[in-house]
Amino acid sequence: MPATRRAIVAVTNDLATDNRVDRTCGVLEDLGHAVELVGRVLPQSPPVERSYATRRFRLWFRKGALFYAAYNVRLFLHLLVHRVQLIV
């Protein structure tokens, strides 16, 4: 039996409110991928309960160049630790 393919879907918005990304992750799950959704958490964000794994980064910045730099560094470190076959 082949190993399950792992996929990480990375977004810079709050995971609780993005239905398009939820549908994309659902399709990847239906195709047999083990999906992990990676995004950020804001102070007013509600909890997220999905059928796939989620990871929410707490970042010091909320917008601008420093936000994107901090997000990309955290995502890079996360990807160094987790082996995946697909990054969306």
BELTA-V120423 format. One record per residue. RES is the residue in one letter. BURIAL is b if it has 9 or more other ideal C-beta (glycine too) atoms within 8 Angstrom, else e. Layout:
res->{RES/RES}
burial->{BURIAL/BURIAL}
//
This chain:
res->{M/P/A/T/R/R/A/I/V/A/V/T/N/D/L/A/T/D/N/R/V/D/R/T/C/G/V/L/E/D/L/G/H/A/V/E/L/V/G/R/V/L/P/Q/S/P/P/V/E/R/S/Y/A/T/R/R/F/R/L/W/F/R/K/G/A/L/F/Y/A/A/Y/N/V/R/L/F/L/H/L/L/V/H/R/V/Q/L/I/V}
burial->{e/e/e/e/b/b/b/b/b/b/b/e/e/b/b/e/e/b/e/e/b/b/e/b/b/b/e/b/b/e/e/e/b/b/b/b/b/b/b/b/b/e/e/e/b/e/e/b/e/e/e/b/e/b/b/b/b/e/b/e/e/e/e/e/e/e/b/b/e/b/b/e/e/b/b/e/e/b/b/e/e/b/e/b/e/b/e/e}
//
